[in-house]
Amino acid sequence: MSQPNLTIAVASLNPVKTQAALQGFQKMFPEIGFNTVQVKVPSGVADQPMSDAETLAGALNRVKNAFAEVPEADYWIGIEGGVEVHDNELTSFAWVVVRSKDAIGKARSGAFFLPPAVAELVAQGLELGHADDLVFQKSNSKQKTGAIGLLTHNAVDRMQLYEQAVVLALVRFRNEALYPVETAKL
């Protein structure tokens, strides 16, 4: 008798984030089937988070809001991309938060430095995806390869960057015996 698929509520309508969530779960739990449900929820932070702390807060808020919208899911995931200045250069990264009924896992993606032309547009108030589109003359790159794909010529794309962080956020779920049991609180 096969077990039913588990449901992952992805706190975004962005197909890149949904695919990263699904593939991360499939890598960590290949013996389980998963369905995804996309849910549009607010992050409670700026459209372009400008610090590590604000980006993490956005991912946490997305999970909290997705849980409220789809309480019947088995997992809830928030993926929030952000930027932060380091030594007068702008880095880009994402935070991933995964919640089950009784635990929370968190991880941050790798970070990379943005070119000055992109960083300048972000500093003027543009969201990173819009800045990328202007500099690279693309359309809706944030739902495609993202800045990392454009800069690496697709050696690494946005989905891959996020997928790795999803896997890292799932470490505590794959190794439950090593982590204390907790009631998820957001």
Residue, then its C-alpha position, 0 to 999 in steps of 0.5 A: m500500500s503506497q502512502p499518500n503524497l504530502t502537501i507543501a504550501v509554497a508561500s509564493l506564486n513564483p514558479v522558480k520558488t515552487q520548483a526549488a521547494l519541490q526539488g529540494f524536498q524530493k532530494m531529501f525525501p526521495e521515498i515520499g511523494f509531494n504535491t505543491v500548493q502555491v499561495k500568495v501571501p505578504s512578506g511583511v517586509a519591503d519588496q526588496p529586503m535590504s539586509d540579512a535580518e529583513t530577508l529572514a523576517g520576510a521568509l518567516n512571515r511568508v511561512k506564518n502567513a502560508f500556514a494561516e492560509v493553508p493549515e491542512a498542508d504538511y509543510w509550509i515554505g517561505i523563500e525570500g531573496g534579499v541583498e545586503v551591502h558588504d564593503n561598499e558592494l551589494t551581495s545577493f542571497a536568499w533565506v529559506v524557512v520550512r515549517s512542519k506542524d512541530a518544527i522549523g528549519k532555516a537556511r541561507s543560500g550562497a551569496f554573490f556580489l552584484p555588478p555596480a550597474v545593478a547595485e546602483l539601480v537597487a540603491q535607487g529603489l528598484e527590486l533586484g529582478h527589475a534592475d537585472d531586467l534593465v541592465f541585462q535587457k531581459s524580461n521577468s528574469k526573477q521568474k527565470t534564471g535570476a541574477i545568478g543565472l544571468l551572471t554565471h551564464n546559467a552555470v547556476d540559476r536561481m532555482q538551483l541556488y534556492e534548491q540548495a538552501v531548501v535542502l539545507a533547511l530540511v536537514r533538521f527534518r531528515n535528522e529528527a533524532l538529532y534535534p529537540v522536539e519543538t512546537a513550531k512557533l512563528 
